[in-house]
Every structure is written in C-alpha cells, then in structure tokens.
C-alpha cells in the first residue's frame, strides 16, 4: 500500500476501496453512466456538478481544490460518500492513476488519505 495523497476529509469517515477515474470532461462522466459502480472519481474543480448523475454509484470522490463548504463536499456528505478535498498528490501526473485500485482512509481527525493498492 502506497500513500499517494492527503487532504481534508469532508464527509463519511468510512474507508472504501475502488478504481480511480480521473474526470476532466463531461464526456468522461457520460462514459461512466453504466459503469460508475465501485469507482473513486478524481476531479479538479470543487464546484463540479457534472458528477451528479453518477454520484449514487460511486464509492468516493477526491478533489484537488476546495474545502468542507464546497459543492462536491456537501453533495458527497448527502450521499454518504467518503470525500477528500484539497488533496495534494505525490505525483505530478494524475492521469496515470486512471484504472488503479485505491483506498480512501482518514487519520482519525480531519485528514483524508489516498493509498494505491496495486
């Protein structure tokens, strides 16, 4: 298990495992309509609303910006999804994480940690 990022844990303190998907466009979301189950989506915009159609199928969300009051954090809380906001990745190439198995965990306080499992 390799730590790949840390940020603010903004919703459920549950630990989840899923496949990482880096969302950059609306088309990325559309492509997940029938296969979002078990995914952890990575986005760069805290106010993103494009994830709405697939949120109920995801196991978690991760965002490179934002805070506990950001739209994605609020909606993730409503869905009971673990959410890490303002994550600082230990890699410069987020797209290289696509398809990798990962775990969202928390440190017991307010920090969320993302681990690669494969």
C-alpha positions as CSV (number, residue, x, y, z in Angstrom):
1,X,0.0,0.0,0.0
2,X,1.5,3.3,-1.2
3,X,0.3,6.7,0.1
4,X,-0.3,9.0,-2.9
5,X,-2.1,12.0,-1.5
6,X,-3.5,13.7,1.6
7,X,-6.2,16.4,2.0
8,X,-9.3,17.3,4.1
9,X,-11.7,14.5,4.9
10,X,-15.1,16.2,4.3
11,X,-17.7,13.5,4.7
12,X,-18.0,9.9,5.7
13,X,-15.2,8.6,7.8
14,X,-15.7,5.2,6.2
15,X,-12.8,3.6,4.4
16,X,-13.5,2.5,0.9
17,X,-11.7,0.7,-1.9
18,X,-12.4,1.4,-5.6
19,X,-11.0,2.0,-9.0
20,X,-9.7,5.6,-9.6
21,X,-11.1,7.5,-12.5
22,X,-9.8,11.0,-13.4
23,X,-12.7,13.1,-14.6
24,X,-11.7,16.0,-16.9
25,X,-14.7,16.5,-19.1
26,X,-18.5,15.9,-19.3
27,X,-17.8,13.1,-21.8
28,X,-15.7,11.3,-19.1
29,X,-18.9,11.3,-16.9
30,X,-21.1,10.2,-19.7
31,X,-18.7,7.3,-20.4
32,X,-19.2,6.2,-16.8
33,X,-23.1,6.2,-16.9
34,X,-23.3,2.4,-16.9
35,X,-20.0,1.6,-15.2
36,X,-19.6,4.0,-12.3
37,X,-20.2,1.4,-9.6
38,X,-17.2,1.0,-7.4
39,X,-15.3,4.0,-8.8
40,X,-13.5,6.8,-6.9
41,X,-13.6,9.9,-9.1
42,X,-10.8,12.4,-9.1
43,X,-11.8,16.0,-10.2
44,X,-10.0,19.3,-10.1
45,X,-13.0,21.6,-9.6
46,X,-14.7,21.8,-6.2
47,X,-17.9,23.2,-7.6
48,X,-18.3,20.4,-10.1
49,X,-21.9,19.4,-10.8
50,X,-21.2,17.0,-13.7
51,X,-20.8,14.1,-11.3
52,X,-24.4,14.4,-10.1
53,X,-25.8,11.7,-12.5
54,X,-23.3,9.1,-11.2
55,X,-22.8,10.0,-7.6
56,X,-25.1,7.3,-6.3
57,X,-22.9,4.7,-7.9
58,X,-19.5,5.9,-6.8
59,X,-17.7,4.8,-3.6
60,X,-15.8,8.0,-3.1
61,X,-14.7,11.4,-4.5
62,X,-11.4,13.2,-4.5
63,X,-10.8,16.8,-5.5
64,X,-7.6,18.8,-5.8
65,X,-9.3,22.1,-4.7
66,X,-12.0,23.1,-2.3
67,X,-13.0,22.8,1.3
68,X,-15.7,21.3,3.5
69,X,-18.1,24.0,2.2
70,X,-17.5,23.2,-1.5
71,X,-20.4,21.9,-3.5
72,X,-18.7,18.5,-4.1
73,X,-18.1,18.1,-0.3
74,X,-21.7,18.9,0.6
75,X,-23.2,16.6,-2.0
76,X,-20.8,13.8,-1.1
77,X,-21.9,14.2,2.5
78,X,-25.5,13.9,1.4
79,X,-24.7,10.7,-0.5
80,X,-22.6,9.3,2.4
81,X,-19.6,9.1,0.2
82,X,-16.0,9.5,1.6
83,X,-14.6,12.7,0.1
84,X,-11.2,14.2,0.2
85,X,-11.0,17.9,-0.7
86,X,-7.9,19.9,-1.5
87,X,-5.8,16.8,-1.9
88,X,-2.1,17.2,-2.5
89,X,-0.9,14.3,-4.7
90,X,2.6,12.9,-4.5
91,X,2.5,12.6,-8.3
92,X,2.5,15.2,-11.0
93,X,0.6,13.0,-13.5
94,X,-2.9,12.5,-12.1
95,X,-4.0,10.8,-15.3
96,X,-1.5,8.0,-14.6
97,X,-3.8,7.0,-11.7
98,X,-6.7,6.0,-14.0
99,X,-7.8,2.4,-13.6
100,X,-5.6,1.9,-10.5
101,X,-7.1,0.3,-7.3
102,X,-7.1,2.7,-4.4
103,X,-8.3,3.2,-0.8
104,X,-9.7,6.3,0.8
105,X,-8.9,6.4,4.5
106,X,-8.8,9.0,7.3
107,X,-6.3,9.7,10.0
108,X,-8.8,9.9,12.9
109,X,-9.1,13.6,12.7
110,X,-10.0,15.7,9.6
111,X,-7.4,14.4,7.1
112,X,-8.2,12.1,4.3
113,X,-5.5,9.9,2.8
114,X,-5.5,8.2,-0.6
115,X,-3.5,4.9,-1.0
116,X,-2.7,2.9,-4.1
117,X,-3.3,-0.8,-3.5
118,X,-1.8,-2.2,-6.7
